[in-house]
């Protein structure tokens, strides 16, 4: 297996129903603009409270994705 490099970025997902839905929302939204997502680690969970009740579930995730190799064609477009 060749050596690889991964980027880790932080996401925050929200949901009015659950932490699981908040995480799913964050990952599904990120996957629209980031390719090859690999791992998501839940770093923090919290809730917002309104009128004494849970209003929003929030999940902070560290998500990793693999850097793509640099090609001759990609160099011309400034991608790495």
mmCIF file of the N, C-alpha and C atoms, coordinates in Angstrom:
data_MODEL
# 
_entry.id   MODEL 
# 
loop_
_atom_site.group_PDB 
_atom_site.id 
_atom_site.type_symbol 
_atom_site.label_atom_id 
_atom_site.label_alt_id 
_atom_site.label_comp_id 
_atom_site.label_asym_id 
_atom_site.label_entity_id 
_atom_site.label_seq_id 
_atom_site.pdbx_PDB_ins_code 
_atom_site.Cartn_x 
_atom_site.Cartn_y 
_atom_site.Cartn_z 
_atom_site.occupancy 
_atom_site.B_iso_or_equiv 
_atom_site.pdbx_formal_charge 
_atom_site.auth_seq_id 
_atom_site.auth_comp_id 
_atom_site.auth_asym_id 
_atom_site.auth_atom_id 
_atom_site.pdbx_PDB_model_num 
ATOM 1   N N  . UNK A 1 1  ? 0.848   -1.177 0.000   1.00 0.00 ? 1  UNK A N  1 
ATOM 2   C CA . UNK A 1 1  ? 0.000   0.000  0.000   1.00 0.00 ? 1  UNK A CA 1 
ATOM 3   C C  . UNK A 1 1  ? 0.896   1.244  0.000   1.00 0.00 ? 1  UNK A C  1 
ATOM 4   N N  . UNK A 1 2  ? 0.589   2.191  -0.846  1.00 0.00 ? 2  UNK A N  1 
ATOM 5   C CA . UNK A 1 2  ? 1.351   3.434  -0.921  1.00 0.00 ? 2  UNK A CA 1 
ATOM 6   C C  . UNK A 1 2  ? 1.038   4.319  0.279   1.00 0.00 ? 2  UNK A C  1 
ATOM 7   N N  . UNK A 1 3  ? 2.016   5.156  0.628   1.00 0.00 ? 3  UNK A N  1 
ATOM 8   C CA . UNK A 1 3  ? 1.782   6.117  1.697   1.00 0.00 ? 3  UNK A CA 1 
ATOM 9   C C  . UNK A 1 3  ? 0.695   7.096  1.272   1.00 0.00 ? 3  UNK A C  1 
ATOM 10  N N  . UNK A 1 4  ? -0.074  7.602  2.219   1.00 0.00 ? 4  UNK A N  1 
ATOM 11  C CA . UNK A 1 4  ? -1.170  8.514  1.923   1.00 0.00 ? 4  UNK A CA 1 
ATOM 12  C C  . UNK A 1 4  ? -1.117  9.715  2.848   1.00 0.00 ? 4  UNK A C  1 
ATOM 13  N N  . UNK A 1 5  ? -1.767  10.776 2.424   1.00 0.00 ? 5  UNK A N  1 
ATOM 14  C CA . UNK A 1 5  ? -1.894  11.981 3.243   1.00 0.00 ? 5  UNK A CA 1 
ATOM 15  C C  . UNK A 1 5  ? -3.373  12.313 3.339   1.00 0.00 ? 5  UNK A C  1 
ATOM 16  N N  . UNK A 1 6  ? -3.811  12.619 4.547   1.00 0.00 ? 6  UNK A N  1 
ATOM 17  C CA . UNK A 1 6  ? -5.211  12.941 4.780   1.00 0.00 ? 6  UNK A CA 1 
ATOM 18  C C  . UNK A 1 6  ? -5.322  14.330 5.387   1.00 0.00 ? 6  UNK A C  1 
ATOM 19  N N  . UNK A 1 7  ? -6.373  15.008 5.044   1.00 0.00 ? 7  UNK A N  1 
ATOM 20  C CA . UNK A 1 7  ? -6.696  16.311 5.639   1.00 0.00 ? 7  UNK A CA 1 
ATOM 21  C C  . UNK A 1 7  ? -7.797  16.068 6.655   1.00 0.00 ? 7  UNK A C  1 
ATOM 22  N N  . UNK A 1 8  ? -7.729  16.731 7.791   1.00 0.00 ? 8  UNK A N  1 
ATOM 23  C CA . UNK A 1 8  ? -8.785  16.655 8.797   1.00 0.00 ? 8  UNK A CA 1 
ATOM 24  C C  . UNK A 1 8  ? -9.383  18.051 8.926   1.00 0.00 ? 8  UNK A C  1 
ATOM 25  N N  . UNK A 1 9  ? -10.689 18.115 8.819   1.00 0.00 ? 9  UNK A N  1 
ATOM 26  C CA . UNK A 1 9  ? -11.371 19.394 8.950   1.00 0.00 ? 9  UNK A CA 1 
ATOM 27  C C  . UNK A 1 9  ? -12.534 19.239 9.924   1.00 0.00 ? 9  UNK A C  1 
ATOM 28  N N  . UNK A 1 10 ? -12.902 20.326 10.550  1.00 0.00 ? 10 UNK A N  1 
ATOM 29  C CA . UNK A 1 10 ? -13.965 20.290 11.553  1.00 0.00 ? 10 UNK A CA 1 
ATOM 30  C C  . UNK A 1 10 ? -15.288 20.733 10.941  1.00 0.00 ? 10 UNK A C  1 
ATOM 31  N N  . UNK A 1 11 ? -16.333 20.002 11.259  1.00 0.00 ? 11 UNK A N  1 
ATOM 32  C CA . UNK A 1 11 ? -17.693 20.323 10.827  1.00 0.00 ? 11 UNK A CA 1 
ATOM 33  C C  . UNK A 1 11 ? -18.599 20.397 12.047  1.00 0.00 ? 11 UNK A C  1 
ATOM 34  N N  . UNK A 1 12 ? -19.644 21.194 11.948  1.00 0.00 ? 12 UNK A N  1 
ATOM 35  C CA . UNK A 1 12 ? -20.684 21.215 12.979  1.00 0.00 ? 12 UNK A CA 1 
ATOM 36  C C  . UNK A 1 12 ? -22.009 20.970 12.285  1.00 0.00 ? 12 UNK A C  1 
ATOM 37  N N  . UNK A 1 13 ? -22.698 19.913 12.701  1.00 0.00 ? 13 UNK A N  1 
ATOM 38  C CA . UNK A 1 13 ? -24.020 19.605 12.165  1.00 0.00 ? 13 UNK A CA 1 
ATOM 39  C C  . UNK A 1 13 ? -25.072 19.892 13.205  1.00 0.00 ? 13 UNK A C  1 
ATOM 40  N N  . UNK A 1 14 ? -26.254 20.280 12.749  1.00 0.00 ? 14 UNK A N  1 
ATOM 41  C CA . UNK A 1 14 ? -27.365 20.556 13.672  1.00 0.00 ? 14 UNK A CA 1 
ATOM 42  C C  . UNK A 1 14 ? -28.607 19.808 13.233  1.00 0.00 ? 14 UNK A C  1 
ATOM 43  N N  . UNK A 1 15 ? -29.467 19.536 14.187  1.00 0.00 ? 15 UNK A N  1 
ATOM 44  C CA . UNK A 1 15 ? -30.737 18.870 13.918  1.00 0.00 ? 15 UNK A CA 1 
ATOM 45  C C  . UNK A 1 15 ? -31.712 19.185 15.044  1.00 0.00 ? 15 UNK A C  1 
ATOM 46  N N  . UNK A 1 16 ? -32.962 19.231 14.705  1.00 0.00 ? 16 UNK A N  1 
ATOM 47  C CA . UNK A 1 16 ? -33.987 19.425 15.735  1.00 0.00 ? 16 UNK A CA 1 
ATOM 48  C C  . UNK A 1 16 ? -34.447 18.091 16.327  1.00 0.00 ? 16 UNK A C  1 
ATOM 49  N N  . UNK A 1 17 ? -33.921 16.958 15.790  1.00 0.00 ? 17 UNK A N  1 
ATOM 50  C CA . UNK A 1 17 ? -34.401 15.656 16.256  1.00 0.00 ? 17 UNK A CA 1 
ATOM 51  C C  . UNK A 1 17 ? -33.406 14.829 17.056  1.00 0.00 ? 17 UNK A C  1 
ATOM 52  N N  . UNK A 1 18 ? -32.105 14.827 16.666  1.00 0.00 ? 18 UNK A N  1 
ATOM 53  C CA . UNK A 1 18 ? -31.145 13.974 17.380  1.00 0.00 ? 18 UNK A CA 1 
ATOM 54  C C  . UNK A 1 18 ? -29.709 14.313 17.014  1.00 0.00 ? 18 UNK A C  1 
ATOM 55  N N  . UNK A 1 19 ? -28.763 13.814 17.840  1.00 0.00 ? 19 UNK A N  1 
ATOM 56  C CA . UNK A 1 19 ? -27.352 13.968 17.526  1.00 0.00 ? 19 UNK A CA 1 
ATOM 57  C C  . UNK A 1 19 ? -26.991 13.163 16.282  1.00 0.00 ? 19 UNK A C  1 
ATOM 58  N N  . UNK A 1 20 ? -27.591 11.990 16.142  1.00 0.00 ? 20 UNK A N  1 
ATOM 59  C CA . UNK A 1 20 ? -27.319 11.159 14.967  1.00 0.00 ? 20 UNK A CA 1 
ATOM 60  C C  . UNK A 1 20 ? -27.723 11.891 13.685  1.00 0.00 ? 20 UNK A C  1 
ATOM 61  N N  . UNK A 1 21 ? -28.883 12.524 13.704  1.00 0.00 ? 21 UNK A N  1 
ATOM 62  C CA . UNK A 1 21 ? -29.347 13.273 12.532  1.00 0.00 ? 21 UNK A CA 1 
ATOM 63  C C  . UNK A 1 21 ? -28.442 14.474 12.264  1.00 0.00 ? 21 UNK A C  1 
ATOM 64  N N  . UNK A 1 22 ? -27.928 15.082 13.313  1.00 0.00 ? 22 UNK A N  1 
ATOM 65  C CA . UNK A 1 22 ? -27.016 16.218 13.153  1.00 0.00 ? 22 UNK A CA 1 
ATOM 66  C C  . UNK A 1 22 ? -25.716 15.772 12.482  1.00 0.00 ? 22 UNK A C  1 
ATOM 67  N N  . UNK A 1 23 ? -25.171 14.635 12.914  1.00 0.00 ? 23 UNK A N  1 
ATOM 68  C CA . UNK A 1 23 ? -23.946 14.101 12.311  1.00 0.00 ? 23 UNK A CA 1 
ATOM 69  C C  . UNK A 1 23 ? -24.192 13.721 10.859  1.00 0.00 ? 23 UNK A C  1 
ATOM 70  N N  . UNK A 1 24 ? -25.295 13.064 10.600  1.00 0.00 ? 24 UNK A N  1 
ATOM 71  C CA . UNK A 1 24 ? -25.635 12.644 9.233   1.00 0.00 ? 24 UNK A CA 1 
ATOM 72  C C  . UNK A 1 24 ? -25.770 13.854 8.317   1.00 0.00 ? 24 UNK A C  1 
ATOM 73  N N  . UNK A 1 25 ? -26.407 14.884 8.793   1.00 0.00 ? 25 UNK A N  1 
ATOM 74  C CA . UNK A 1 25 ? -26.580 16.101 8.010   1.00 0.00 ? 25 UNK A CA 1 
ATOM 75  C C  . UNK A 1 25 ? -25.240 16.739 7.657   1.00 0.00 ? 25 UNK A C  1 
ATOM 76  N N  . UNK A 1 26 ? -24.347 16.817 8.628   1.00 0.00 ? 26 UNK A N  1 
ATOM 77  C CA . UNK A 1 26 ? -23.029 17.416 8.389   1.00 0.00 ? 26 UNK A CA 1 
ATOM 78  C C  . UNK A 1 26 ? -22.254 16.622 7.349   1.00 0.00 ? 26 UNK A C  1 
ATOM 79  N N  . UNK A 1 27 ? -22.257 15.308 7.469   1.00 0.00 ? 27 UNK A N  1 
ATOM 80  C CA . UNK A 1 27 ? -21.507 14.464 6.543   1.00 0.00 ? 27 UNK A CA 1 
ATOM 81  C C  . UNK A 1 27 ? -22.110 14.504 5.145   1.00 0.00 ? 27 UNK A C  1 
ATOM 82  N N  . UNK A 1 28 ? -23.417 14.417 5.049   1.00 0.00 ? 28 UNK A N  1 
ATOM 83  C CA . UNK A 1 28 ? -24.056 14.440 3.737   1.00 0.00 ? 28 UNK A CA 1 
ATOM 84  C C  . UNK A 1 28 ? -23.860 15.787 3.040   1.00 0.00 ? 28 UNK A C  1 
ATOM 85  N N  . UNK A 1 29 ? -23.891 16.869 3.793   1.00 0.00 ? 29 UNK A N  1 
ATOM 86  C CA . UNK A 1 29 ? -23.658 18.188 3.206   1.00 0.00 ? 29 UNK A CA 1 
ATOM 87  C C  . UNK A 1 29 ? -22.205 18.323 2.752   1.00 0.00 ? 29 UNK A C  1 
ATOM 88  N N  . UNK A 1 30 ? -21.265 17.895 3.589   1.00 0.00 ? 30 UNK A N  1 
ATOM 89  C CA . UNK A 1 30 ? -19.844 17.979 3.234   1.00 0.00 ? 30 UNK A CA 1 
ATOM 90  C C  . UNK A 1 30 ? -19.522 17.127 2.013   1.00 0.00 ? 30 UNK A C  1 
ATOM 91  N N  . UNK A 1 31 ? -20.176 15.983 1.887   1.00 0.00 ? 31 UNK A N  1 
ATOM 92  C CA . UNK A 1 31 ? -19.876 15.080 0.766   1.00 0.00 ? 31 UNK A CA 1 
ATOM 93  C C  . UNK A 1 31 ? -20.278 15.667 -0.586  1.00 0.00 ? 31 UNK A C  1 
ATOM 94  N N  . UNK A 1 32 ? -21.055 16.727 -0.582  1.00 0.00 ? 32 UNK A N  1 
ATOM 95  C CA . UNK A 1 32 ? -21.426 17.382 -1.839  1.00 0.00 ? 32 UNK A CA 1 
ATOM 96  C C  . UNK A 1 32 ? -20.266 18.188 -2.418  1.00 0.00 ? 32 UNK A C  1 
ATOM 97  N N  . UNK A 1 33 ? -19.334 18.623 -1.564  1.00 0.00 ? 33 UNK A N  1 
ATOM 98  C CA . UNK A 1 33 ? -18.207 19.416 -2.061  1.00 0.00 ? 33 UNK A CA 1 
ATOM 99  C C  . UNK A 1 33 ? -16.842 18.792 -1.759  1.00 0.00 ? 33 UNK A C  1 
ATOM 100 N N  . UNK A 1 34 ? -16.779 17.810 -0.887  1.00 0.00 ? 34 UNK A N  1 
ATOM 101 C CA . UNK A 1 34 ? -15.522 17.122 -0.582  1.00 0.00 ? 34 UNK A CA 1 
ATOM 102 C C  . UNK A 1 34 ? -15.626 15.681 -1.063  1.00 0.00 ? 34 UNK A C  1 
ATOM 103 N N  . UNK A 1 35 ? -14.594 15.234 -1.782  1.00 0.00 ? 35 UNK A N  1 
ATOM 104 C CA . UNK A 1 35 ? -14.608 13.857 -2.275  1.00 0.00 ? 35 UNK A CA 1 
ATOM 105 C C  . UNK A 1 35 ? -13.816 12.952 -1.349  1.00 0.00 ? 35 UNK A C  1 
ATOM 106 N N  . UNK A 1 36 ? -14.173 11.693 -1.394  1.00 0.00 ? 36 UNK A N  1 
ATOM 107 C CA . UNK A 1 36 ? -13.409 10.638 -0.729  1.00 0.00 ? 36 UNK A CA 1 
ATOM 108 C C  . UNK A 1 36 ? -13.315 10.834 0.783   1.00 0.00 ? 36 UNK A C  1 
ATOM 109 N N  . UNK A 1 37 ? -14.442 11.183 1.409   1.00 0.00 ? 37 UNK A N  1 
ATOM 110 C CA . UNK A 1 37 ? -14.476 11.263 2.878   1.00 0.00 ? 37 UNK A CA 1 
ATOM 111 C C  . UNK A 1 37 ? -14.173 9.888  3.444   1.00 0.00 ? 37 UNK A C  1 
ATOM 112 N N  . UNK A 1 38 ? -13.383 9.841  4.501   1.00 0.00 ? 38 UNK A N  1 
ATOM 113 C CA . UNK A 1 38 ? -12.938 8.557  5.039   1.00 0.00 ? 38 UNK A CA 1 
ATOM 114 C C  . UNK A 1 38 ? -13.488 8.250  6.429   1.00 0.00 ? 38 UNK A C  1 
ATOM 115 N N  . UNK A 1 39 ? -13.264 9.163  7.374   1.00 0.00 ? 39 UNK A N  1 
ATOM 116 C CA . UNK A 1 39 ? -13.612 8.906  8.770   1.00 0.00 ? 39 UNK A CA 1 
ATOM 117 C C  . UNK A 1 39 ? -14.191 10.174 9.374   1.00 0.00 ? 39 UNK A C  1 
ATOM 118 N N  . UNK A 1 40 ? -15.200 10.009 10.211  1.00 0.00 ? 40 UNK A N  1 
ATOM 119 C CA . UNK A 1 40 ? -15.738 11.131 10.980  1.00 0.00 ? 40 UNK A CA 1 
ATOM 120 C C  . UNK A 1 40 ? -15.687 10.745 12.455  1.00 0.00 ? 40 UNK A C  1 
ATOM 121 N N  . UNK A 1 41 ? -15.086 11.611 13.252  1.00 0.00 ? 41 UNK A N  1 
ATOM 122 C CA . UNK A 1 41 ? -14.962 11.379 14.684  1.00 0.00 ? 41 UNK A CA 1 
ATOM 123 C C  . UNK A 1 41 ? -15.779 12.435 15.423  1.00 0.00 ? 41 UNK A C  1 
ATOM 124 N N  . UNK A 1 42 ? -16.709 11.999 16.251  1.00 0.00 ? 42 UNK A N  1 
ATOM 125 C CA . UNK A 1 42 ? -17.487 12.936 17.048  1.00 0.00 ? 42 UNK A CA 1 
ATOM 126 C C  . UNK A 1 42 ? -16.583 13.470 18.157  1.00 0.00 ? 42 UNK A C  1 
ATOM 127 N N  . UNK A 1 43 ? -16.408 14.785 18.155  1.00 0.00 ? 43 UNK A N  1 
ATOM 128 C CA . UNK A 1 43 ? -15.528 15.434 19.119  1.00 0.00 ? 43 UNK A CA 1 
ATOM 129 C C  . UNK A 1 43 ? -16.327 16.011 20.276  1.00 0.00 ? 43 UNK A C  1 
ATOM 130 N N  . UNK A 1 44 ? -17.523 16.498 19.964  1.00 0.00 ? 44 UNK A N  1 
ATOM 131 C CA . UNK A 1 44 ? -18.326 17.162 20.986  1.00 0.00 ? 44 UNK A CA 1 
ATOM 132 C C  . UNK A 1 44 ? -19.792 17.100 20.608  1.00 0.00 ? 44 UNK A C  1 
ATOM 133 N N  . UNK A 1 45 ? -20.625 16.956 21.607  1.00 0.00 ? 45 UNK A N  1 
ATOM 134 C CA . UNK A 1 45 ? -22.073 17.010 21.428  1.00 0.00 ? 45 UNK A CA 1 
ATOM 135 C C  . UNK A 1 45 ? -22.622 18.037 22.404  1.00 0.00 ? 45 UNK A C  1 
ATOM 136 N N  . UNK A 1 46 ? -23.557 18.850 21.928  1.00 0.00 ? 46 UNK A N  1 
ATOM 137 C CA . UNK A 1 46 ? -24.239 19.754 22.843  1.00 0.00 ? 46 UNK A CA 1 
ATOM 138 C C  . UNK A 1 46 ? -25.635 20.044 22.306  1.00 0.00 ? 46 UNK A C  1 
ATOM 139 N N  . UNK A 1 47 ? -26.389 20.769 23.081  1.00 0.00 ? 47 UNK A N  1 
ATOM 140 C CA . UNK A 1 47 ? -27.751 21.134 22.685  1.00 0.00 ? 47 UNK A CA 1 
ATOM 141 C C  . UNK A 1 47 ? -27.960 22.616 22.973  1.00 0.00 ? 47 UNK A C  1 
ATOM 142 N N  . UNK A 1 48 ? -28.871 23.205 22.208  1.00 0.00 ? 48 UNK A N  1 
ATOM 143 C CA . UNK A 1 48 ? -29.334 24.548 22.553  1.00 0.00 ? 48 UNK A CA 1 
ATOM 144 C C  . UNK A 1 48 ? -30.677 24.375 23.249  1.00 0.00 ? 48 UNK A C  1 
ATOM 145 N N  . UNK A 1 49 ? -30.956 25.269 24.163  1.00 0.00 ? 49 UNK A N  1 
ATOM 146 C CA . UNK A 1 49 ? -32.167 25.165 24.983  1.00 0.00 ? 49 UNK A CA 1 
ATOM 147 C C  . UNK A 1 49 ? -33.002 26.420 24.806  1.00 0.00 ? 49 UNK A C  1 
ATOM 148 N N  . UNK A 1 50 ? -34.280 26.213 24.569  1.00 0.00 ? 50 UNK A N  1 
ATOM 149 C CA . UNK A 1 50 ? -35.233 27.324 24.482  1.00 0.00 ? 50 UNK A CA 1 
ATOM 150 C C  . UNK A 1 50 ? -36.450 26.982 25.333  1.00 0.00 ? 50 UNK A C  1 
ATOM 151 N N  . UNK A 1 51 ? -36.843 27.901 26.186  1.00 0.00 ? 51 UNK A N  1 
ATOM 152 C CA . UNK A 1 51 ? -38.006 27.709 27.068  1.00 0.00 ? 51 UNK A CA 1 
ATOM 153 C C  . UNK A 1 51 ? -37.914 26.414 27.873  1.00 0.00 ? 51 UNK A C  1 
ATOM 154 N N  . UNK A 1 52 ? -36.707 26.092 28.325  1.00 0.00 ? 52 UNK A N  1 
ATOM 155 C CA . UNK A 1 52 ? -36.517 24.914 29.164  1.00 0.00 ? 52 UNK A CA 1 
ATOM 156 C C  . UNK A 1 52 ? -36.540 23.588 28.426  1.00 0.00 ? 52 UNK A C  1 
ATOM 157 N N  . UNK A 1 53 ? -36.536 23.614 27.088  1.00 0.00 ? 53 UNK A N  1 
ATOM 158 C CA . UNK A 1 53 ? -36.568 22.381 26.305  1.00 0.00 ? 53 UNK A CA 1 
ATOM 159 C C  . UNK A 1 53 ? -35.436 22.383 25.279  1.00 0.00 ? 53 UNK A C  1 
ATOM 160 N N  . UNK A 1 54 ? -35.015 21.181 24.904  1.00 0.00 ? 54 UNK A N  1 
ATOM 161 C CA . UNK A 1 54 ? -33.979 21.058 23.874  1.00 0.00 ? 54 UNK A CA 1 
ATOM 162 C C  . UNK A 1 54 ? -34.542 21.556 22.550  1.00 0.00 ? 54 UNK A C  1 
ATOM 163 N N  . UNK A 1 55 ? -33.850 22.534 21.962  1.00 0.00 ? 55 UNK A N  1 
ATOM 164 C CA . UNK A 1 55 ? -34.289 23.089 20.680  1.00 0.00 ? 55 UNK A CA 1 
ATOM 165 C C  . UNK A 1 55 ? -33.484 22.505 19.519  1.00 0.00 ? 55 UNK A C  1 
ATOM 166 N N  . UNK A 1 56 ? -32.165 22.375 19.714  1.00 0.00 ? 56 UNK A N  1 
ATOM 167 C CA . UNK A 1 56 ? -31.299 21.909 18.636  1.00 0.00 ? 56 UNK A CA 1 
ATOM 168 C C  . UNK A 1 56 ? -30.202 21.018 19.187  1.00 0.00 ? 56 UNK A C  1 
ATOM 169 N N  . UNK A 1 57 ? -29.993 19.895 18.526  1.00 0.00 ? 57 UNK A N  1 
ATOM 170 C CA . UNK A 1 57 ? -28.856 19.019 18.822  1.00 0.00 ? 57 UNK A CA 1 
ATOM 171 C C  . UNK A 1 57 ? -27.709 19.439 17.909  1.00 0.00 ? 57 UNK A C  1 
ATOM 172 N N  . UNK A 1 58 ? -26.510 19.557 18.488  1.00 0.00 ? 58 UNK A N  1 
ATOM 173 C CA . UNK A 1 58 ? -25.350 19.939 17.687  1.00 0.00 ? 58 UNK A CA 1 
ATOM 174 C C  . UNK A 1 58 ? -24.230 18.926 17.902  1.00 0.00 ? 58 UNK A C  1 
ATOM 175 N N  . UNK A 1 59 ? -23.573 18.575 16.807  1.00 0.00 ? 59 UNK A N  1 
ATOM 176 C CA . UNK A 1 59 ? -22.451 17.639 16.861  1.00 0.00 ? 59 UNK A CA 1 
ATOM 177 C C  . UNK A 1 59 ? -21.263 18.271 16.155  1.00 0.00 ? 59 UNK A C  1 
ATOM 178 N N  . UNK A 1 60 ? -20.135 18.280 16.836  1.00 0.00 ? 60 UNK A N  1 
ATOM 179 C CA . UNK A 1 60 ? -18.888 18.734 16.218  1.00 0.00 ? 60 UNK A CA 1 
ATOM 180 C C  . UNK A 1 60 ? -18.115 17.491 15.797  1.00 0.00 ? 60 UNK A C  1 
ATOM 181 N N  . UNK A 1 61 ? -17.721 17.438 14.524  1.00 0.00 ? 61 UNK A N  1 
ATOM 182 C CA . UNK A 1 61 ? -17.047 16.273 13.953  1.00 0.00 ? 61 UNK A CA 1 
ATOM 183 C C  . UNK A 1 61 ? -15.697 16.671 13.374  1.00 0.00 ? 61 UNK A C  1 
ATOM 184 N N  . UNK A 1 62 ? -14.709 15.809 13.521  1.00 0.00 ? 62 UNK A N  1 
ATOM 185 C CA . UNK A 1 62 ? -13.478 15.898 12.744  1.00 0.00 ? 62 UNK A CA 1 
ATOM 186 C C  . UNK A 1 62 ? -13.639 14.898 11.609  1.00 0.00 ? 62 UNK A C  1 
ATOM 187 N N  . UNK A 1 63 ? -13.591 15.389 10.386  1.00 0.00 ? 63 UNK A N  1 
ATOM 188 C CA . UNK A 1 63 ? -13.790 14.549 9.212   1.00 0.00 ? 63 UNK A CA 1 
ATOM 189 C C  . UNK A 1 63 ? -12.499 14.517 8.419   1.00 0.00 ? 63 UNK A C  1 
ATOM 190 N N  . UNK A 1 64 ? -12.083 13.316 7.993   1.00 0.00 ? 64 UNK A N  1 
ATOM 191 C CA . UNK A 1 64 ? -10.864 13.220 7.197   1.00 0.00 ? 64 UNK A CA 1 
ATOM 192 C C  . UNK A 1 64 ? -11.192 12.806 5.768   1.00 0.00 ? 64 UNK A C  1 
ATOM 193 N N  . UNK A 1 65 ? -10.368 13.324 4.853   1.00 0.00 ? 65 UNK A N  1 
ATOM 194 C CA . UNK A 1 65 ? -10.471 12.921 3.457   1.00 0.00 ? 65 UNK A CA 1 
ATOM 195 C C  . UNK A 1 65 ? -9.073  12.861 2.874   1.00 0.00 ? 65 UNK A C  1 
ATOM 196 N N  . UNK A 1 66 ? -8.919  12.021 1.880   1.00 0.00 ? 66 UNK A N  1 
ATOM 197 C CA . UNK A 1 66 ? -7.610  11.760 1.304   1.00 0.00 ? 66 UNK A CA 1 
ATOM 198 C C  . UNK A 1 66 ? -7.260  12.818 0.270   1.00 0.00 ? 66 UNK A C  1 
ATOM 199 N N  . UNK A 1 67 ? -6.026  13.341 0.363   1.00 0.00 ? 67 UNK A N  1 
ATOM 200 C CA . UNK A 1 67 ? -5.540  14.243 -0.673  1.00 0.00 ? 67 UNK A CA 1 
ATOM 201 C C  . UNK A 1 67 ? -5.360  13.454 -1.956  1.00 0.00 ? 67 UNK A C  1 
ATOM 202 N N  . UNK A 1 68 ? -5.734  14.052 -3.063  1.00 0.00 ? 68 UNK A N  1 
ATOM 203 C CA . UNK A 1 68 ? -5.537  13.413 -4.356  1.00 0.00 ? 68 UNK A CA 1 
ATOM 204 C C  . UNK A 1 68 ? -4.118  13.675 -4.827  1.00 0.00 ? 68 UNK A C  1 
ATOM 205 N N  . UNK A 1 69 ? -3.585  12.762 -5.605  1.00 0.00 ? 69 UNK A N  1 
ATOM 206 C CA . UNK A 1 69 ? -2.250  12.935 -6.174  1.00 0.00 ? 69 UNK A CA 1 
ATOM 207 C C  . UNK A 1 69 ? -2.244  14.063 -7.184  1.00 0.00 ? 69 UNK A C  1 
ATOM 208 N N  . UNK A 1 70 ? -1.096  14.704 -7.342  1.00 0.00 ? 70 UNK A N  1 
ATOM 209 C CA . UNK A 1 70 ? -0.939  15.794 -8.299  1.00 0.00 ? 70 UNK A CA 1 
ATOM 210 C C  . UNK A 1 70 ? -0.632  15.194 -9.670  1.00 0.00 ? 70 UNK A C  1 
ATOM 211 N N  . UNK A 1 71 ? -1.357  15.644 -10.690 1.00 0.00 ? 71 UNK A N  1 
ATOM 212 C CA . UNK A 1 71 ? -1.116  15.200 -12.051 1.00 0.00 ? 71 UNK A CA 1 
ATOM 213 C C  . UNK A 1 71 ? -0.724  16.393 -12.902 1.00 0.00 ? 71 UNK A C  1 
ATOM 214 N N  . UNK A 1 72 ? -0.185  16.132 -14.065 1.00 0.00 ? 72 UNK A N  1 
ATOM 215 C CA . UNK A 1 72 ? 0.221   17.204 -14.959 1.00 0.00 ? 72 UNK A CA 1 
ATOM 216 C C  . UNK A 1 72 ? -0.968  18.087 -15.310 1.00 0.00 ? 72 UNK A C  1 
ATOM 217 N N  . UNK A 1 73 ? -2.115  17.477 -15.618 1.00 0.00 ? 73 UNK A N  1 
ATOM 218 C CA . UNK A 1 73 ? -3.312  18.245 -15.967 1.00 0.00 ? 73 UNK A CA 1 
ATOM 219 C C  . UNK A 1 73 ? -3.792  19.082 -14.793 1.00 0.00 ? 73 UNK A C  1 
ATOM 220 N N  . UNK A 1 74 ? -3.727  18.531 -13.602 1.00 0.00 ? 74 UNK A N  1 
ATOM 221 C CA . UNK A 1 74 ? -4.188  19.262 -12.422 1.00 0.00 ? 74 UNK A CA 1 
ATOM 222 C C  . UNK A 1 74 ? -3.279  20.429 -12.095 1.00 0.00 ? 74 UNK A C  1 
ATOM 223 N N  . UNK A 1 75 ? -1.978  20.323 -12.372 1.00 0.00 ? 75 UNK A N  1 
ATOM 224 C CA . UNK A 1 75 ? -1.050  21.408 -12.081 1.00 0.00 ? 75 UNK A CA 1 
ATOM 225 C C  . UNK A 1 75 ? -1.428  22.665 -12.830 1.00 0.00 ? 75 UNK A C  1 
ATOM 226 N N  . UNK A 1 76 ? -1.903  22.502 -14.048 1.00 0.00 ? 76 UNK A N  1 
ATOM 227 C CA . UNK A 1 76 ? -2.292  23.655 -14.836 1.00 0.00 ? 76 UNK A CA 1 
ATOM 228 C C  . UNK A 1 76 ? -3.509  24.372 -14.289 1.00 0.00 ? 76 UNK A C  1 
ATOM 229 N N  . UNK A 1 77 ? -4.331  23.663 -13.518 1.00 0.00 ? 77 UNK A N  1 
ATOM 230 C CA . UNK A 1 77 ? -5.546  24.265 -12.945 1.00 0.00 ? 77 UNK A CA 1 
ATOM 231 C C  . UNK A 1 77 ? -5.330  24.698 -11.500 1.00 0.00 ? 77 UNK A C  1 
ATOM 232 N N  . UNK A 1 78 ? -4.137  24.501 -10.981 1.00 0.00 ? 78 UNK A N  1 
ATOM 233 C CA . UNK A 1 78 ? -3.860  24.925 -9.611  1.00 0.00 ? 78 UNK A CA 1 
ATOM 234 C C  . UNK A 1 78 ? -4.346  23.947 -8.561  1.00 0.00 ? 78 UNK A C  1 
ATOM 235 N N  . UNK A 1 79 ? -4.744  22.738 -8.944  1.00 0.00 ? 79 UNK A N  1 
ATOM 236 C CA . UNK A 1 79 ? -5.198  21.749 -7.958  1.00 0.00 ? 79 UNK A CA 1 
ATOM 237 C C  . UNK A 1 79 ? -4.032  20.940 -7.449  1.00 0.00 ? 79 UNK A C  1 
ATOM 238 N N  . UNK A 1 80 ? -4.168  20.411 -6.251  1.00 0.00 ? 80 UNK A N  1 
ATOM 239 C CA . UNK A 1 80 ? -3.165  19.530 -5.671  1.00 0.00 ? 80 UNK A CA 1 
ATOM 240 C C  . UNK A 1 80 ? -3.831  18.358 -5.046  1.00 0.00 ? 80 UNK A C  1 
# 
